[in-house]
Amino acid sequence: MNHWSYTVRVWAIRKRPYRKPYQLRWQVGHRPHSESFLTSGLAESRRAQLVTAARAGEPFDVESGLPKSMVQKETDIPWYQHARNYIEMKWDYAPATTRRGLAEAMATVTPILVKDTKGMADPRTVRRALYSWAFNKKRWEEEPPPEVKAVLDWFERKSLPVSALAERLLARKALNACTKRLDGKVSAGSVIARKRAVFHQSLEFAVEAELLEENPLHGLQWKPPEKVDEEVDPECVPDPELAERLLAGARAQGARGRHLEAFYGAILFAAARPGEAVGLRRTDFHLPRRGWGTVWLRESRPRAGRPWTDSGEAHDRKGLKHRSRKAVRAVPIPPRYVAMVRWHITVHGVAPDGRLFRTARGGMVQESGYGEVWARAREAVLAPEEQKTKLAKRPYDLRHTAVSTWLSAGVEPQLVAERAGHSVAVLFRVYAKFLKGGDDAANAKIEARLNAHRSRDAG
């Protein structure tokens, strides 16, 4: 950590009978410093640098005796190296999906932060080399293929120093790169927001490392071309009746569909995220013969890919979203879903580790598999004109059905938020349209209450 002082004294150069006879002496705070030179011209040049910095009001480092600008120049590193340092700093504590997002963002901005593009490989080769090798810490001990090594060597030579990002126009160029896909089209708003957040954090890390005085993004008036729409679009959400018809449509798609019906049911009846439903075990359920049961959601198993997980498995293992690793979410489930899960266990059994849902080979169910069955169920159930809309486009939309159904049934928002794994603030923000849709029912309740008061007064 540097200790800075504005108290600087620079003395005249003196000549001594040594091999480097011209000695420059100066003092920062109470600490003396000196440097010797072969010629008087070199000594005068360095003295002029120190005097100019002091007159400009620049702080000096007490330890080295140098002005801040010279200290930063000596400690400056290429952006490419800083990006790898940032990945290394974040890696051990980041879940696999986050690691993948970090690599994606760094692979997007790094090709912008170069001295020139002479000799740069084509965009797809560059993206593969940076995303899969440069910013994947698991592969740093491996020898990359020759074509990948050539790309990484090029970035080591051509990368701009981190200090160049003090120029805000350069930071703006990097932000603009976050808005585009490889094919040149504009990325989704959520992707842009995620990449911008990672880039912002990497610049904050540069400030911590004293490579930048301030984060250049703080002074930029920049808006993404696509905003993140956090509110759920009601056009996507099937009503409960249609949702159950879609589950029946999935069941009609052969053996795989029958196996996945209860998986979709976890999303519809318990508002489980698909990653939370993937790893459900028999011991996570209370399934009474009559009445309501309970499912305990304990973890999420999102598919991140083997290159990004510590275990080498395609599915990561992490806690519930925005919760501590040991947090558990208990969700009551209606009798019809209790019966569905009991039927599933009777017919399909469970995996050796107790998992309810699995592939034919016993592996974790994947998006491609349950997405394909869902697409066929949608074709079977929806009218042709409905198939062209966003209605029930993804299994995830069943979660929105669950939450909106609870809200419309009059369940208190705090309880809905708890069961859905949201904060109340997020619930109000994401499901704002559904909350507004309850105005008529709320008004009717208020009017009934007021009328009751009038009736008592009249009596």
N, C-alpha and C positions, 0 to 999 in steps of 0.2 A: 504494500500500500504506500503510495507516494505521500509525503508531507510537504506542503507547499508554503512558500514564504514570499512576501513582497519586499522584504528588506534585503537589498542587494548593493554591494559595493564592488566596483571594478577598479583595480589599480593600474598604473602605467606599466608597460612592459619593461622588464629589466634583463640585462645581458649578463650571463655568467660563463665561466670557462669550462663548459661541459660539451658533450657531443651534440646535444640540442641546446644551444646557448640562450635562446630567447624564451623567457618564462613569463607566462601570463598568470596573474594571481587575482582572485576575487573571493568574495565572502557572501554566503546566503544564510540569512539569520545570524547565528553565532558560529556557523561552520565554515572554515576556510577551504578553498579549492585552488588547485594550480594545474597548469598544463604547459609542457615545453614543446618548442618547435625548432626546426632546422633553420628557418629563415624568418626575418622580421616581418616580411609580407604575410606569411601564414599566421603569425601571432597577431598582427594587426587585424587581419580578417576575422579571426575568432573573437577578438575583443570587440570589434564593431557589431558582431552578431549579438553578443551579450548586452552591450550598451543599448542597442536598438530595442531589444526585447524588454529590457528594464524600463526604458522610457515609454514604451507602449503600454506599460502597466501589466505586463504578463507575469504570472506567478512562476517562481523557480522551485525546482525540486531540491530540498535540503540535502538529500543523500547524494545525488549525482552532481548537483550544482548547475544543472541545465534548465533553460526555460521550458515551459510546458510543451511548446510546439516542437522543440527538438527531442524531448523525451518521447512524445507520441510518434514522431517519425522513426525513432530507433526501435520502438516496440511494435510498430505497425506490422500487420501480417496480411497475406492475400485473403480475399473474401472466401475463396475455396477452402482454405485451411480453417478459417473461422467457422464456416458452415459445418465442417466436420467436427470441430470442437463443440459446437452447439449440439449436434446430434449425439455426441458422446456424453455430454452433460445430461441430456434428457433421457437417454436410452434405458438405463437400468430401472427407472421408476415409471416408465410409460407402458401402458398396455399395447398389445400388438397392433391394434387398429390405429392407435395414436402414432406409433412408430412409422407406420406406412404413410400416414398423413404428413408427418414431419419430412420424410424423404420426398414425397410428392411436391411439397411446397419448395423445398430447397432445390430440387431438380428443375423447378419452374423459373426461379429467379436467378440462379447461378449463370445460365447462358447470357443473361443481360449484363452481368457485372464483369465484363471482360474488356481488355484494352482495345481489341479489334476482333473481327470475325474471320480474318484470313486463316485458312486451313481448318476451320471448324467443320466437323462432320455433319451429316444431314440430321435434322431435328429428331427423328426417331432413334437413330443410333446414339445421339447425345442423351436423350431422355433415358434410354435403357442403361447406359453406362453410369449416369448419375444416380438414377432411382434405384437400380438393382445392385450397384456396387459401391459407388462413392459414399452414399448416404445410408447404407445398410451395414451397421456395425458388425453384424454376424459374419459378414463376408470379408472383413478387413484382413483376416489372416490367410485368406485364399489367394491364389495366383489367378488374376483375371485373364480371360482370353486376350490374344494379341490385339485384336481390334478395340477391345474395351480399354486395355492398358494405354493404347495410343491416345484415346480420347481423354483419359484421366491425366496423362502426362501433359497434354495440350492445355488443359485447364490449370494445371499447376504453373505453367509458364505464362499464361495469358490473363489470369485472374487479376482484377484490380485490387489495390489495397483497400482495407476496410475504411480507412480515412476518407476515401473518395466519396463515400455515402454522406458525408457532411454536405455535399452538393444535393439539394433537395430535388432537382430535376432528375438526377440519376435514380433517387429513391422512387420518384414518380414512374419512371420507366419500368422499374421492377414491379411496382404495384399494377401497372397496366398489363404486364405479362401474366399476372395472376388471374386476369379476366378472360384469357383465351385458352382454348383447347389446342391440341396439336394440329387439328384441321383448320384452325383459324376462326372457328365459330365461338360465340360467347358462351362461357361456362355457366352452369347453374348458380344462382345466387348463394346457395349454401356452400358450394365449392369455393367461390371467390372469397366468401367470409372466412372460411377455414384457412385458406392459403395466406390471406392478409394477416390473420391472427398469428400464424407461425412466423411469418416474416417480421412482424412487429416484435415478437418475443426474441427473435434472433438479434434484432437491433438493440433491445434492452440488455441482452447478454453482452453485446459489444460495449455498451456504456459501462456495465459492471466491470468489464475487463479493461476499462480505460483506453479503449481503442477509438471511442467516439465521445465527444463532450456531452452530446444530447442525442436523443432519438429523432432523426430527421422527419419521421412521420407525424410528429406532434404539430409541426408547423404547416402541414400540407392540407390544402382544401381539396380533398379528393373524394369522389363518390363513385361507387361501383355501378356498372351499367345494369346490373340485375340485383334487385333487393331480395333479401331473405324474407319470404312471407311466412311468418310463424303461425298465423291462424290456419286452422284446418278448413279446407274448402268443403262446404256441405255437399257439393256435387260429387265428391269422391266417396261419400259415406253411405253405404246401404242401410236401409232401415232394418230392424231386427228380423222381420219376416223374410225379407230378401236375403239377409245374411244366412239364415238357417236353410233357405232354399239352395244357396250356394254351397253350403256344407254338404247337403244331400247330393248336389251335383258333383262334388268332389268324390263322395263315396261311390258314385256310379262309374268312376273312371278306372275300374279294375282293382287289382290287389293293392297297388300303391296308393290309390285314392282311398280305399277303405282303411288302410293303415294311417293315413294322414288326417282323417276326419277329426280325430280327437286332438291332433296337433293344432289344426285351425280352430277347434273349439276352445283351446286354452287362450287364444288371442281374442276370440269373441266373448267368452263368458268370464274370463279372469283379467282381461285387458293386459295380457302378457305380451311383451315385445317378442318378436320371433326368436331373438337370441336367448331370451329367458326361457322360452318354451322348448328349445332344442334339447337342453340337458335335463329336463324334468325326470325325476325318478319316482318309483312307486312310493317310497317313504316320504315324498313331498306332498302326498295327498291324504286327506281324511275323507273316506268314502262310505258314509253310513247307508244302510239299506233304505232309509226313508229320510226325507228332509234335505236340508242344505248341508253341503260339505265344505271343505277348506282346501286350498292349495297354498303351500308356502314357497314363494319364489326366493331362491337363495343366491343365485349367481346368473351370469350371462355368459353364453358361449358363442360370441360372434365369430364368423369365419374371416380370418385375417390373412391366411396363407402361411405355409410352412416357413418361408424365409424370414418371417417377422416374429414368430413366437419362440419363447425360450425352450418349450418342450419339443419343438419340431413338428407339432401337430398342426393341422390346418385351422382348427378352431382354438381360439384363445380361451382362457378361463379367468374371468374377472368378476368383481362384485357387481351389484345392481347399479344401474346408471345413476350418477350423482349421489351415491350412498357409500358409506364405509364398507370395507371388504366383508365384514361380518354381519352387515345389516340383512334382515329378512323381512319380506313383505307378505303378510297373510291376507289372502283374498277369499272371501266366502264365494262358493260356487253353487249355482241353482241345481235342483234335483235332476233336471234333464242333462246337465253336463256330468253330474255324478254318475248317472246311468251310462252315459257315453264312455266315460273312462273305465268303469267297471267292465263294460262290454269289450273295450279295447284290450284290457289285461287278460280277460278270459280267452279271447280269440288269438291275440298276438303274443301274449306273454310279455316278459321284459328281458332286456339284455343282461349278460352276466353282472354288469355293474349296476343294474337296477333301472337303467334308462327305459322309458316307455317308447320313444320314437327313434328309429334307426333305419339304415338302408338295408338292402337284401343281404349285404355282407357284414352287417352289424355296426357299420360306421355311423358317424353323425349325419343327420339329414342336412341337406344343403339347399341354398337358395335356388339353384338351378333345378333341383328335383321338385321341391314343393311349389316353386314358381310355375313350372310346366304343368303340373296337375291343376293348379289354380286357373291358369289360362284356359285349359280345356273345360273346366267346370263353368267358367264365365261364359264361354261360347255356348255351352249347353243350356244355360239358364236365362241369360239376357237376350232380349230382342236384338235384331241386327243393328238398329239405330242406337241402342244402349251400349252395344259393344264398341262403338266408335267414340264414346265419351270416356271421362275419367272415372266413372262409377265403378267402385270396387276393383280398381285396376291392380291393386296389390293385396296380398293377404294382410299386410299391416293395416289396411283400411278397416279391418274388423276390430282392431283396437279402438279406433275412433267410434265405431258403432257402440262398443261397450261403454265408453266414457259418456258419449252423448245420450245413450239410453238411461244411464244412471242419473244424469243431470235432469233429463226431461221427466223422470219418475219422481223428482222432488227430493232426491238424496242430497244432504247437506254438502256443499262444495268442499269443506274440509275433509269429509269422509271420502268423497270421490277422489280428491287429490292423493289421500293416503293410499287408497287401493290401487290407483293408477301409477303410483311412484312419482308423482309430481309435487312441487310446492304449490300452494294455493295461488301464488302470483303467476306461476307458469300456466296453471290450469285456466285462470281467467284470461290470460293472453292468448293461449293456443285455441281455446274453445269459446272465444268471445262470441262468435256468431250463434252458437248453440245456447249460450246463456241469454243472449238478447232474444232468442226465439221463445224463451219462457215468459216473456212479458205478459202475454194474454192470461196465462194461468196465474201468474203472480197478481195481476190486477183483479182477477176474479176472486182470489183469496182475500185481498184487501177489501174489496167491495162487500164481500160476505161478512167480514169482520165489522165493517162500519155499519152495515144494515142491522146486524145483531145488536150493536150498541144503541141504534135508534129505536129498535123494537123494545128494548128494556126501558128506555126513557119514556116511550109512549105508554108503556104499561104502568 
